[in-house]
Amino acid sequence: MSKRIALVHAVKPAMQPIADAFRELWPEADCANILDDSLSRDRQKTAELTPAMYARFDALGVYAADIGADGLLFTCSAFGDAIDAVARKASFPVLKPNEAMFEAALERGRSIGMLATFGPSVASMEREFYALADARGIKAEIKTICIPEAMDALNKNDPATHNKLLAEAAPQLKNCDAVLLAQFSTSQAETAVSAIIENPILTSPASAVRKLRSLLGA
């Protein structure tokens, strides 16, 4: 029997990359897409997650349970603490978007670079990275370059410019042990970035699918 995976998206551009990752790495999974693109707009309005935002994420966790999800993956990277709250209540695996990618990065080395396109997500992602490293007793560093213009290009349906901007920024991270493409939507720049630098490139969608499949014994 196939496993049902609920996928919660806060931006439309995150949907295709995770669909592609499932098609390549776990085509048997039964994916249920839940899109609320007001989440990203509302997140930009506040410096911290609000009680109302926590309540919305709690409701998303309940909905995933109601539709019979075996696992839940959030593809939006600016809501780490709210996702942690969902995970504490859920009876099935709940993954933050970058959790598996950070684990894979720490297996590559201790100096990590990250290319991001959504500014409000950077602080929470870096906190998550350092918390994971601390929990494993690892002294690591992450250097983030944020290119919001690339997200603007995606929102204007211009992926070529998005990919070009990320590739142009990539050489600033050429001395890192691995380079991460932070958002799910940035994973589509993997080919363009790989053509510019020789570092190992890690993406959130592929890492997350591999971890979910392993957790659920598929």
N, C-alpha and C positions, 0 to 999 in steps of 0.2 A: 504494500500500500504506500502511495506517495505521501510525503510530508507536506503539510500546508504551512507556508511561511508568509506571515503578514509583513508587508513592507510599508512603512510610513514615510511619506515624502513631504518636505516643506517647500521644495521648488521643483518645477516640471523638468528642468534639465537633468535632475538626478535619476529620473525614471529609466531612461534608455540604457545608461551604463550598467545599472544593476540587472536589467533584463538581459543584456548581452552577457554579463558574467554568469548568470544562472543558465543561460542557453549553452554556454561553453563548458561550464564546470559541473552543473547539476540540472540537466534538462528535465529530469523526472519530478522535480519539486513543483508543488502546486502553489504558485505565487498569487497572493491577494494584495493588490495595490490600493493604498489609502492615501489620497492626495489632499492636503490642506495648505495651499500656498499662501494663505494669510499668516501662517506661523512665522515665516521668514520676515514678512513685512512688519508684523507686530514685534518680533524680536529686535529689530533695528531701532525701535522707539525707546527701549529701556536699556540701561547699563547692566542690570541684573535680571534674572528670571523672577517674574512676579508670581504671587500665589495663584492668580488666574491662569497663568501659563502652566503651573504644576497641575492644576485641576484639569486642564485640557489634555495634558499628557496622561493623566490617570484615566480619563475617559477613553483615550485611544488604547490603553492597555486592556481595559474592560472589553472594548469592542473586539480587539484581537482574540480575547478568550471566547467571546460570544460566537465568533465565526469558526471556532474550532482550530485555532492556530496551534501548531506544534512548536513554533518559534516566531520571534518578533525581531525584526531588524529596522532600526531607524536610520534613514539615509541622510538625516539633517544633522550637521555637526556643531550647532550652536546651543545645544540643549542638554549638555552632559548630565548635570545634576538632576534634571527632571527625568531623564531616562533611567538614571540610577534608582530613583524613587519607584518607577514602574517595575524595574527588575526585582526590587525587594518584595513586591507583592505578587509577582507572577509565578505561576506553577510551571512555566516553560522557559527555555532560554530566551533572554532578551539581550540583544547586542547593541552597543553604541556603534556608530558608523565607523569609527577609526580604531576601535579596540583591537581587532585582529591585525590591522596594519601596523600598529605600534608594537605589538608583540613580535611580529615578523621583523620589524626594523631593529629591535634590540638584539635579535639573533644575528644581524648583519654587522653590528658594531656599536660604538659609543658616541660617534659624532654623526648626528642625523640632520638632514636638511629637509625643509618642507615648503612647497609652493602652494599658496592658498589664494582664493579669490573672493572670499566673503569675510570681511573684517571682523564682524561680531563673533565669529566662531574661533578666532585665533587664540584668545586668552584661555578659553575653556579647553581647547584642544591641547595647548601646552601644559596646562595643569594636569590633564589626564595622562599625558606622556610622562611627566615627572613623577606622578603618583605611581604609575605602573613600574617605572624604573626603581623608585624607592622601595616598593613592595618586594622587588626581586633583589634588592641589595646591590643595584647597579648604579654606578656614577656615569650618567650620560648627559649630553647636551643636545638641544635642538635649536636650529636656526631657521626662522620662518621669514619668507618673503611673501608679502601679500600684494596681489595685483588685482584690485577691484575692477579695473577697466576690462579685464578679461570676463568677469561675470556680466558686466554691462553688455559686452559683445554677445555673449550667449543669450541674454535676455532679448537681444535684437535679432536673434536667429542668425548669428554670424560666427559659427564655430571655427572657421578658418582663422579669424582674427584672435579669437580666444586662444587657440593652440599656438599661434605665432607669438603672442605676448608671453605665454608661459615658457616657451622655448628660449626666447630672448633673455628671460630672467634666470634661466637654469644655470648658466656658467658661474654665477655667484656662489653656487653650492657644489662646485666640482671637487672640492676637497673633502666632502662628506663621505661617510661609509655607505650611505644610502640616501636617496632622495624620494620623499613622499609627495604624492599628489593628493592634497588634503581633502577636498570635497569630492563627493561621488561624481559630480559634474566635471571635475577637472581630469578625471581618468581618461577622457577622450583625447587628451593631449599627450598620452603616453608615447605614441609613435614619434611625434614632433620633438618631444623632450629627449627621447632616446637617441635621436639623430644628432643632437647637439653635444650631449655629455655621455661619458662611458659608465657612469655610476649605476649601480642597481636601482631600478625605479620600482617603487611599490605603489599600488593603488588600493583604495578602500573596498571597491566592489569585489574584486577577486579574493582579497584576503578574507572578507566577511563571509563570502559564500563557502570558502574552504572550511572556515571554522564552524559555521552552522552545520554543514554536512557532517563534520566530524563529531560535533556535540550530539547530533541526533542519530548517530550510528547508521547513516545512510551510505 
